Amino acid sequence: MSGRAQLMWDEAVTGYDFGPGHPMDPVRLSLTMRLIEAFGLERAVDVVAAKPAGDSTLRLVHRPDYIDAVRQVSADPKSADGSYGLGTEDDPAFAGMHEASALIAGQSVGAAEAVWRGEAAHAVNFAGGLHHAMPGSASGFCVYNDAALAIARLLELGAERVAYVDVDVHHGDGVQAAFWDDPRVLTISVHEHPRTLFPQTGWPEETGGPGAEGGAVNVALPAGTGDEGWLRAFDAVVPELLAAFRPQALVTQHGADTHFEDPLAHLAVSLDAQRAVAEACHELAHEHADGRWVALGGGGYAIVDVVPRAWTHLVGIAAGRPVPPETVIPEEWTHQVYARTRQHGPGRMTDGRQVRVHGWEEWGYDPADRLDQAIRATRAAVFPAHGLLP
């Protein structure tokens, strides 16, 4: 296995562009890559541009009629009428939609291949993590589900157990749906409660189909949950399940929209806690998956203050060159930010928070606490299926 990580990057992924005013502004991707370069992290990884996913790869998850529909509206955006979820407010059609979506999917599939074949210890595609796309429809800013495609390719290459951990503020519904009946895949999603946020799924009672009971795990957090609660929920569910499942590869999704500045959701997590979870995922990959780690981006709509810093931390951790939180951000990057967005960028790689985990076993369970109730509901729903005490 190569000791270096791979960073999947092709500037053309910024062509995934739903148009002016849409929250999924591709400038967040280019600003992230420019911040990675400002810190010199691109020299600590192998930067690789993988090929777009072809139809045979896309069909590992998506229906042929849906792929055809994406290709049609890609060539003629005005033909989109909302069928297949294309041409909606969330997923407006745009010229080149198929090509840009297939390119992002190709980067995640390429990451999975590199990690499985031992060409890289870890691989990151921060343009990926488009976890809402369904086998037969676009949803929630997501056209092709690159996370599910990466997992499907790992299975195709011979993996017998793949774990997926999703810490985006939104439920990873498309990945869950793709592997609902597949006992080879464990999907864990830690997200804001479906009562208060799209896509209104991800209840603790959603635990997998027949023959795959316990294969879907959902931690639904109360709106307003901050660092302490978010880290406690992750610690109370993820490590024990991964230890029991023994994955041969770990795929993680690091949507930055849990942040307290994010305009589309209601959690109150800091950049420092997001960094801590990225570090935890790295450690868990080494503990349980022989270091095979595919890390993806996802949501995140505070496109200057949060997303570039969060994913630069992710790349630094994967590269073995973590950026200390107190690090001052290079002026060259803040000048680029202002030139591109007319916003003033952040000054340091931290929100100034001291993060600590109040572990489930160490601190015990408070039956009157809403967060602990949420954790307990998840543990009760799925832990027995893995031979664990709830």
N, C-alpha and C positions, 0 to 999 in steps of 0.2 A: 504494500500500500504506500502510495506517495505520502510524504509527510506534509505536503502543502495542500492548502484548501483551494478549491476552484470558486471563482466569482463569475457567474454567468451574466454576461452583459453584451448587448448589441444596442447601439444608440437608436436603432430603428424601433425598439419597443416603445419609444415615446410617441410613435404613431398610433398607439392605442388611446384615442382621443375622442371623447363623446361631444366635444364642442364647447364653445364659450359658456361660462356660467355653470357647467357641470362640476360637482364636487371632486370627481376623479380627474384632477388636472395633472396631465403627464409631466408638468414641470417638477412635481415632487420626485419623480424618478431621476431626472437629469440633475437636480440639485443634490440628491443623495450621492450620485456618482461623483459629482464635482467635490463634495465634502470628503468622500473616500480618497480622492486624489490629492486633496489639500493636505491630508495627513500622511500621504505616501503609502497608504495601505494597499494600493493596487500592485505595489512591488513585493508585497508579502504573500500574494496569492497568484494563482494562474488565472488570468482573465480570459474567458473562453466564450465565444459566440457560437452557440449550437444552431443546428438547422431548424427551420420551422417544423412543427409536427405535421406529418403527412396524414392522409385520410385513414390509412390502416392503423396508425397510432391513435388518432382522434376517436376511432371507432372502438377502442378499448373501453371507453366510457360513454361516448355520445352516439346517438342514433344516426344512421345515414341520412334520413330525411331532414334532420335538424342541421347537419353539416351542410347539406345542399341549400337549405334555407339561408344559412349564414352567408354562404358564398353568393347567393343571389342578391341579397340586400347589400352585400359588400360591393358588388358591381353596379347596383342601382339602388342607392339608399332611399330614393323616393318611393320605391315599391314596398317598403316596410309598412305593414298595417297593424302591427301589434301581435300577429300570430307568432308563435314560438318565442314570445317575450321580446321580439325584436321591433324597434320603432316605438318603444314605450318611453315614458319620462325618465325612468331609471336607465334604460338601455337604448338610447337613440341610435338609429342606424347611421353609419358613416362610411365613406368610401375607403376601401382597404380594411374593413373590419375583420374579414376572415384572415387576411395575411398577418395583421398585427396580433390578433388573438392566437393564431397558430404559432407565431414566433415566440410569444411569451410561453405558450405551452411547451414548445420545443426546448426552451431553456430549462424548464423544470424536469422534463423527461431526460435531457442531457445530464442534468445534475444527478438524477437517480442512477443513471447508467454509470457515471464516473465513480460514484461512491460504491455501488455494488461491485464493480469490476476492480476496485482497488486502485483506480487511477488518481483518486483524491481521498484524503481523510474525511473532509467535509466539503459540502458545496452549497452555495447561497445563490438564490435568485430572488432578489427583493422586488423585482417587477411582477413576480408571481403571487400565489396565495389567493387566486380568484375562486373562492370556495363556495359561492352561491350557485354557480352554473349547474344546471340539472342535465341529465342525459338527453332530454329532448327540449330544453328551453334555456334561454338566457334569463338571468335574474340578478338583481342587486348589483349592477355595474359589472357583472361577470358574464362572459360569452362562452369561453371554453374553460373547463375546470382543470387547470394545470396541476393542482395538488392531487386530485384524484387520478389524473393521468400518470403522474410520477409514481404513485403507489401501484397502479395497474402495471406499469412497466417493471417495477421491482418484482411483482408476482410473476410476470411473464418470464423474467430472467431467472426465476427459481427460488425467490424468497418464500418461505413458508409462513412467516409471521412478520407483519409490518405494523408498527404503531404510528398513529397520527395524533399530534397534540396541537390544538388550535386555541390561541389565547387572544384572538381578535375579539372586539367587543360584541360582534354579531355571531350568532350560532353558525357553525360550519355545516349548514344543512345539506349542501350539495355533495360533500364528501361523505357524510353520514348516509345519504340516500344511495350513493354509488356502491357502498359496501355493507348495506343493511343486513343482507343475508349471507355475508362471507365471513366465516369464523377465522380466516387468516388475517383479518384486519381489525385492529382495535382503534376506534376513533374516540378521542376525548376532546370535548369542547368546553372551555371555561368562558362564559359570556354573560352579558346583561340579561336579566330575566325577560322571557318572551312577552310578558304582560306589557312591558314598556318599550319594546324595541323590535324592529324588523329582524328576522322574518317571522316572528311570532311562533317559532318552533324552538326545540331544545329544552323540553321539560325533562326532569329527572326520570320520568316514567318511560321515556323513549330509550329502550335498552337493546334493540337489535331484533332481527327477525328469527323465525324458527330455525334452530340449529346454530344460531349465532347469538344466543342470549348472553347479554353482558358485553357484547362487542361494540355497542354504542354507549358512550358515557357523557352525560350532560350535567354541568354545574351551572345553575341559573342564579346569578348573583343579583341581589337587590340594587336598584338604581341608587347611585350615590356611594357605592362601595369604593373605598380608597386603597392606598398601598397595603396597609396592614391586613385588611380583609381579603384583598385579591391574592396576596402572597400566601395567606393562611389557607385559602381555598385550593390553590395550586398544590401546596405542600401536603394537604390532607387527602388528596385524591391521586395525583399523578404518579409520584414515586412508587407507592405500593402496587398500583396496577401494572406499571411497567415491569416491576420486579417479578410479579406473578405471570405476566404474559410472555416475558423473555423475547422481545422482538429481535429480529436480525437486522433491522434498519429502523431508524426513527426519522419521520418527516414532521417538521414543525411549521406552524403558520404564525407569524408575528405581526398581525395587524396592529398598527400604532394608535388605533382609534379608542382604546381604553383611556387615553390621556385626558386629564381634566380640561385641557383647552380644546378638545375635539368638538366641532360644531354639530355633529350628527348623533351623539349618544350621551349617556348620563352617568358614566363611571368617573372616578376622580383619582386615577392612577398617575403617578409621576414617571418621568423618563428614567429615574433611578430605579424604580421598581421594575419597569420594562427591561432594563439592562440586567437586573438580578435574575429575572426569569429566563432571559437568553443564556446567561451563564449556567443556570440550573439545567436547561435543556442540553447544553453542551456536555455537562457532567453526566447527565442521565444517558446520553448516547454512548459515552465511554463505559459507564457502569453496566449497561444492559444490551447494547447493540454493537459491541466491538468497535465503537467510535463511528459507525456509519450514520452520518447525520446530513439530511437535506433540510435546509432552512429557507423558508419562503417569506415574502412580505405579506401584503394583504391590504386591509383598509387603512385609513389614516388621512384625515382631511384638514389638519392643521399643517399645511404643506410646507411652511417655512420653519416654524418654531420646533416642530416635533418630529415629523417623518424623517427628514435627513439625518437628524442626530440619532434617532432610535435605530435606524438600519445601518448607520455607520458603526454604532456600537456592536450590532449583530455581526457585521463583517469582521470587525477587529477581533471579536471573541473567536469566530470560526478560524481566523488566520493565525491564532496564537499570539496576536499583538493587540490585546485589549486596550482601548483608549481610557486612561484614567478619567473619572468623572470631572475632576477639577480642571481638566485641560482647557486652555483658552483656544477658541476657534480662530483659525487663521484669517487675517483681514482679507486676503485675496478672495476667500469664499463669501464673506459678507458683502464685498463689493459686487460680486456676481449676483448675489441674491437681490440686491437693490436694483441692479441693472435689469434683471428679469422680471421682478415683481413689484418694485417700488415699495417694498417692505424692508424694515431693518431686521436683520437676522439676530439670533441669540448669540450671547458672548462666550458661553462655556458649554461643556458637554454634560451638564448636570442641571437639575432643577433645585439643587441644594437640599435634597431630602436625605435623611438617614434612614435606610430601610432595614427592617428586622422582621424575622418570621416568628410569629407566635404559633408554634407547631401544635397540631391536633393532639398528639400523644402527650406532649409536655404540658400544655395549658388546659387540657380537658375541654369538655363540651358544655356550653351554656344553653339550656333548652329554651330560654327566653330571648336569645339573640337571633335576629333574622338571618344573619349570615351563617351562623352555626346551624340553623334549621335547614338552610339551603344545602350546606355540605352534608349534613346528616341524611337528607332525602336522597342525595346521589349515592352515598355509601350504602344506604339500605337497599337501593334499587339494584345496584350492580355488584357490590363486593361479594355477596354470597356466590354468585355465578363463577367467581374466580377463586373460590375457596378461602376467601378472606372474611374476617369479622367486620361487620358494619360499624 
